[in-house]
Amino acid sequence: MSGFKKFLMQGNVIDLAVAVMIGAAFQQIVDSFVKDIMTPLIGVFGGIPDFSELYFTINGSKFMYGDFINHVVSFIIVALVIYFVIVRPYTRYKDYAAAKQEATTRECPECLTEIPIEAKRCSACCAQVGVG
């Protein structure tokens, strides 16, 4: 049982739990945004003020396809926010960090062996190379 307790108290498990709770709260905000702002705004142009009221019935069963439309719009908004707030900036940061790293080695023009950038002679083929 102590191994399980140790697993639960690891930092990454707690971080994941916090992320899930924040994600759930964010989902509620997005759902509210879609239901209270986006759907009426789309309704101004499309003539339907609330998608959640759209349904059809077959043999007494009610199919709420309007609610499904609201969830699809919510998913698209969440995906866009995740992309533009998390994925895109992180990708740019990684590209920037990779470009900022200075090279410490270079290739010998004769034998293509990696040599230090300050080397004047290749250690593999003894060819003279200019200082980088």
C-alpha positions, 0 to 999 in steps of 0.5 A: 500500500505504501507504493500506491501512496508514493505513486499518488503523491508524486508531483506529476500525478498531482499536476495532472489532477490539477490540470483536469480540474482546471480543464473542467472549469474551463470547459464550463466557461466555454460551454457558457460562452457557446450557449449564452453568446455564440449561439444567439450571435449565430441565431442573429444571422441564421434565425435560430436563437438557441440550438439546444431547442432543436430536436426531432422525434421518431416513435416517441424518442426525442433526438436533441441534435441542437445540443450536439451542435452546441457541443461541436461548437464548444469543442472547436472553440476549446481546440482553437484556444488550446492551439493558439494559447498553448501549442503555437507559443510552445512551438515558437519557443522551442524553435527559438530555443533551438535557434539560439543554441550556439554550435560547439562543433562543425564538420571537417571538410575533408573527412566529415568528422565532427570537430570542435569549432575552435580546432585548426586541424582535424583529429581524424584526418589531420587536415588543416581547417580554418578556425570557425 
